[in-house]
Amino acid sequence: MAMTLRLSETEDALLTELAKAEQRSKHDVVVLAIKERAARSGRRADMDRFLDDVLETDKTILDLLSR
């Protein structure tokens, strides 16, 4: 699916520099950035669920340790 990405001159210059440094097209740099952001977001959600489980499971010991 096609879309238009509107960038400021500064953002376009940064994208151009990244593409040149990585020897990729601007399109590829943007797609990679989206995929990396999605992966980080997924890992963050996993970590949040893990911490919620720890806080619930170990509530008593954590309370004792905080005193």
C-alpha positions in Angstrom: 0.0 0.0 0.0 1.3 3.4 -0.9 1.5 6.4 1.4 3.0 9.8 1.5 5.5 10.6 4.2 5.8 14.4 4.9 9.1 15.4 6.4 10.6 18.7 7.3 13.8 19.7 5.5 15.8 18.7 8.6 14.2 15.3 8.8 14.7 14.7 5.1 18.4 15.6 5.5 18.7 13.2 8.4 17.0 10.5 6.4 19.3 11.2 3.4 22.4 11.0 5.7 21.2 7.7 7.2 20.5 6.2 3.9 23.8 7.2 2.5 25.7 5.9 5.5 23.9 2.6 5.5 24.0 2.3 1.7 20.2 1.8 1.6 17.4 3.6 0.0 15.4 6.1 2.1 12.4 3.8 1.8 14.4 0.9 3.2 15.7 3.1 6.1 12.1 4.1 7.0 10.8 0.5 6.8 13.6 -0.8 9.0 13.0 2.0 11.5 9.3 1.0 11.7 10.2 -2.7 12.2 12.8 -1.9 14.9 10.3 0.3 16.7 7.6 -2.4 16.6 10.1 -5.0 17.9 11.1 -2.7 20.8 7.4 -2.0 21.6 6.7 -5.7 21.7 9.7 -6.4 24.0 8.5 -3.5 26.3 5.0 -5.1 26.5 6.6 -8.5 27.4 8.7 -6.9 30.1 5.7 -5.0 31.5 3.7 -8.3 31.7 6.7 -10.0 33.4 7.1 -7.3 36.0 3.4 -7.3 36.7 3.6 -11.1 37.3 6.6 -10.7 39.6 4.9 -7.9 41.6 1.8 -10.0 42.1 3.5 -13.3 42.8 6.2 -11.9 45.1 4.0 -9.2 46.7 4.7 -10.4 50.3 8.4 -10.7 50.0 8.7 -7.4 48.2 6.7 -5.7 50.9 9.0 -7.2 53.6 12.1 -6.1 51.7 10.9 -2.6 51.4 10.7 -2.1 55.2 
